[in-house]
Amino acid sequence: MSDVSGFLIPAGFQFAAGKAGLKASGRTDFALIVADEPASAAALFTANKITAAPLTVDKAHLAATGGRVQVVAINAGNANCAAGQAGLDAAYATCAAAAVEFGCRPEEVFPSSTGIIGVPLPVEKLVEALPRVKADLGAESDHFQQVARAILTTDLVEKTAFARLTVDGREVRIAAVGKGSGMIHPRLVPATPHATMLVYILTDCFTRDAERGG
């Protein structure tokens, strides 16, 4: 596996990003994190009364699968928030399309959106971009960095963190990627107040061998 700032990317995951046409800048705005097989997952969600449609879907999906996720689909440029039923429909449509592409259950897809609030998400752009982004999936460090760049909105820099440790004589790798800038009075439950953000932490510590993700 490739090295990023001295740390290896956790085994069992692939990453890619591409352009779906959501960002006015024309930069990459759609990213995928894909586990080789459904992986154990948990999440913290904002306690704000107004939440984006993907969060509603994510909570339902984690409950339905008992905390298993295979595909994380993240778009930037549109938060899919305060869009009513259309927002929920868009989130579910993203999951359905990703499930077809990766041969998993729609409930094993974890959608995320960040960007402009109150504007309907043109989900057809994400569905159209899915095969292109899938074709570029890889497990190297540059693929991981593609995700960090694609999910930026008003952020000034990419946000990543890495660690590795030894558990029962085996090296365990942890990698995190996130975004968040200029958010107002957010809160994550049950933790103490934090900035509203998207953060994804990956590790291979729960697998039986270092070649499978968890």
LINURLIN-V421001 format. One record per pair of residues at least 6 apart in sequence whose ideal C-beta (glycine too) atoms are under 8 Angstrom apart, sorted by the first residue. I is the first residue (numbers start at 1). J is the second residue. Records with the same first field share a line. If there is no record, write none. Layout:
I=J ; J
//
This chain:
1=8 ; 9 ; 11 ; 139 ; 140 ; 173
2=8 ; 9 ; 139 ; 140 ; 141 ; 142
3=141
4=141 ; 144 ; 145 ; 160 ; 162 ; 175
5=160 ; 162
6=162
7=162 ; 163 ; 164 ; 173 ; 175
8=162 ; 164 ; 171 ; 173
9=139 ; 140 ; 141 ; 144 ; 173 ; 175
10=173 ; 174 ; 175 ; 202 ; 203 ; 204 ; 213
11=139 ; 173 ; 204 ; 207 ; 210 ; 211 ; 212 ; 213
12=35 ; 36 ; 37 ; 39 ; 204 ; 207 ; 211 ; 212 ; 213 ; 214
13=33 ; 34 ; 35 ; 36 ; 139 ; 202 ; 213
14=32 ; 33 ; 34 ; 36 ; 137 ; 138 ; 139 ; 143
15=31 ; 32 ; 33 ; 34 ; 137 ; 138 ; 139 ; 143 ; 144 ; 146 ; 147
16=31 ; 32 ; 133 ; 134 ; 135 ; 136 ; 137 ; 138 ; 143 ; 146 ; 147
17=28 ; 30 ; 31 ; 32 ; 133 ; 136 ; 146 ; 147 ; 149 ; 150
18=28 ; 30 ; 129 ; 132 ; 133 ; 136 ; 150
19=26 ; 27 ; 28 ; 29 ; 30 ; 129
20=29 ; 30 ; 75 ; 77 ; 125 ; 126 ; 128 ; 129
21=29 ; 122 ; 125 ; 129
22=29 ; 30 ; 75 ; 76 ; 77 ; 78 ; 115 ; 122 ; 125 ; 126
23=29 ; 76 ; 77 ; 115
24=77
27=149 ; 150
28=146 ; 149 ; 150
29=75 ; 76 ; 77 ; 150
30=73 ; 74 ; 75 ; 76 ; 126 ; 129 ; 133 ; 150
31=73 ; 74 ; 75 ; 76 ; 133 ; 146 ; 147 ; 150 ; 151
32=71 ; 72 ; 73 ; 74 ; 98 ; 133 ; 134 ; 137 ; 147
33=71 ; 72 ; 74 ; 147 ; 200 ; 202
34=70 ; 71 ; 72 ; 102 ; 137
35=69 ; 70 ; 71 ; 213 ; 214
36=212 ; 213
37=70 ; 212 ; 213
38=65 ; 68 ; 69 ; 70 ; 104 ; 108
39=68 ; 69 ; 70 ; 213 ; 214
40=67 ; 68 ; 206 ; 214
41=62 ; 67 ; 68 ; 69 ; 110
42=62 ; 67
43=58 ; 59 ; 62 ; 110
44=188 ; 189 ; 190 ; 191
45=51 ; 55 ; 58 ; 59 ; 188 ; 189
46=55 ; 186 ; 187 ; 188 ; 189 ; 196
47=187 ; 188 ; 189
48=186 ; 187 ; 196
50=81 ; 82
51=81
52=79 ; 80 ; 81 ; 87 ; 113
53=80 ; 81 ; 83 ; 87 ; 88 ; 90 ; 91 ; 113 ; 121
54=80 ; 91 ; 111 ; 112 ; 113
56=88 ; 91
57=88 ; 91 ; 92 ; 95 ; 111
58=110 ; 111 ; 112
60=107
61=69 ; 95 ; 106 ; 107 ; 108 ; 109 ; 110
62=69 ; 110
64=107
65=105 ; 107 ; 108
68=108
69=108 ; 109 ; 110
70=102 ; 104 ; 108 ; 109
71=98 ; 99 ; 102 ; 104 ; 108 ; 109 ; 110
72=109 ; 110 ; 112 ; 200
73=94 ; 95 ; 98 ; 109 ; 110 ; 111 ; 112 ; 126 ; 130
74=111 ; 112 ; 113 ; 114 ; 147 ; 150 ; 151 ; 198 ; 200
75=94 ; 112 ; 113 ; 114 ; 115 ; 121 ; 126
76=113 ; 114 ; 115 ; 150 ; 151 ; 152 ; 153 ; 179
77=114 ; 115 ; 116 ; 153
78=113 ; 115 ; 116 ; 119 ; 121 ; 122
79=113 ; 114 ; 115 ; 116 ; 117
80=87 ; 90 ; 91 ; 113 ; 121
81=87 ; 113 ; 117 ; 118
82=117 ; 118
83=90 ; 118 ; 119 ; 120 ; 121
86=120 ; 121
87=120 ; 121
89=123
90=120 ; 121 ; 123
91=111 ; 113 ; 121 ; 123
92=106
93=123 ; 127
94=109 ; 111 ; 123 ; 126 ; 127
95=106 ; 107 ; 109 ; 111
96=106
97=126 ; 127 ; 130
98=104 ; 106 ; 109 ; 130
99=105 ; 106 ; 108 ; 109
101=130 ; 131 ; 134
102=134
112=198
113=121
114=151 ; 153 ; 179 ; 198
115=153
136=143 ; 146
137=143
144=160 ; 175 ; 177
145=158 ; 160
147=177
148=158 ; 159 ; 160 ; 177 ; 179
149=158
151=177 ; 179 ; 198
152=158 ; 179
153=179 ; 181
154=181 ; 182
155=179 ; 180 ; 181
156=181
158=177
159=177 ; 178 ; 179 ; 180
160=175 ; 176 ; 177 ; 178
161=175 ; 176
162=173 ; 174 ; 175 ; 176
163=173 ; 174
164=171 ; 172 ; 173 ; 174
165=171 ; 172 ; 174
166=172
167=205
170=210
171=210
172=203 ; 204 ; 205
173=203 ; 204 ; 205
174=201 ; 202 ; 203 ; 205
175=201 ; 202 ; 203
176=199 ; 200 ; 201 ; 202
177=199 ; 200
178=197 ; 198 ; 199 ; 200
179=197 ; 198
180=195 ; 196 ; 197 ; 198 ; 199
183=195 ; 196 ; 197
184=196
186=193 ; 194 ; 195 ; 196 ; 197
187=193 ; 194
188=194
202=213
203=214
204=210 ; 212 ; 213 ; 214
205=214
206=214
207=213 ; 214
//
